[in-house]
């Protein structure tokens, strides 16, 4: 049976910024980063790595992988990048 994958882009991105802040030493742990709203605002997410993490490398095992989020400005290529990584957006 193939997997159906649904990802909320904004939640993954925000939590990635929080985890990155801890990794950079801006907060001692994830709970401190959460409670004090400490984020790494330079953090960037790789849609290719995200897709591989949630779906693996065998495309036959994934029936559908969808990425949800706010619509970016027309001059922003973020959804095109996500599509090339394998997500429906």
C-alpha positions, 0 to 999 in steps of 0.5 A: 500500500502506498503512502499519502503524505500531507505537509504544512509548509509553514509549521515545518518551516517555523519549527525548523527555524526553532531547531536551527536556533538550538543547533546554533546555540541561540537557545539551550533546548527546544523548550527554551526556544519555544517559550522565549520565541527564539528562532534562526531567521537565516534558516532555509529549508530544502524541499528535496531533503524534506521530500526524501525525509517524509517520502523516502527514495522509492516513488512507488511507495508514495501515492501522493505527497502534498505540500500546503501553505500560503500562496507566495508572491508571483515572483517567488519560485518557492512552489516551483522548487517544491514541485521539482522536489516531488510535492504537489502544491 
